[in-house]
Amino acid sequence: MNDDATASRSFHVCDRVFFWTGRRSYGYGVIREIKHGRALIDPEPHAHKGSDFWIFAPGSKRLNYWGPRDFGVRFSQLNTPPNPWHQNN
């Protein structure tokens, strides 16, 4: 069993966690959903938005996208020190 599968048992929907991504997003948030081996996070307002945050033009049919919120993060990236140079995120 891999580390993320083991770690996933430690986290549940509605848990408040510290998250980070390899693209310099980090901060605290609440797990909204666990899907496909990742935790989808609702980041708190003061969380830092890194390069995995995309803003689309006003009037665009596409909504702003943020990796932790819309794609999720691995369980190994929850409640651990940030490592923004982590490979294969």
N, C-alpha and C positions, 0 to 999 in steps of 0.2 A: 504494500500500500504506500502511495507517495505521501509526501509531507502535507500537501494541500488537502488530500482526502482525510488525513488524520486531524488536521487543524479545523476542517469544516465542522467537525462535531463539537467544537468549542464555541461556535458562533451561532446565533439565532436571529431571526427577524426581530427588529426593535432594539437590538443591542446597540449601545453607543460605543464607537470604536475610533481609534486613531488610524487613518489610512494614508498611504502614499502610493504614488505611481512612479515609474521610471521616467516620466515626462514632467517631473517637478510639481505635480499637484500633491498637496498634503494637507492634513488637518483632521478635525473631528467631524463625525457624521453618524447617522443612524442607518443600520442595515434595513433597507426597504424590502429586499427580496433576495433570495438565493437561487441562482439560475445557472445552469451549465458549469457548475464548479466555481462560480464567482459570486462575490457579494456585491449587489447593486446598492450603492450608498447614496443617501440624501445628505450631502455635505452641509455643514452649518455655514451661515453667511460669512464668517471670517476665514473659512478655509481658502488656501492659496490655489489659484487656478494656474496650472502650468500650460505647457504646449499641447496638452490633450483637451483644451477648451477651444471650440471654434464658434465664432460669432458670425452669423449670416446677415446679409444686408437687410435693413428695414423693409418690410413688405414681402420678404421672401417667404415662400411656402415652407421652407425648412426651418425648423426650430434650432436655437442654439444647442450645441452638443457638448457634453462634458463626459469624458471617459468614465470616471468613477460612478457617476449617476446613471449613465445610459448603457455602458458596456460592462461595468463592474471591475473589481480588482480581485486578484488572487488572495486566498486566505493567508498566505505567507506575507502579504503586504498589509496586514491588519495588526495593530498593536505591536509593531516591531519598528526599530529605528529606520528612518528613510535611507534608501540607497538609490539615488536618482540615476546612477549609471548601471543599474541592474540590466542584464541582457534578457532578451526574449520575453518582454512583457506582453 
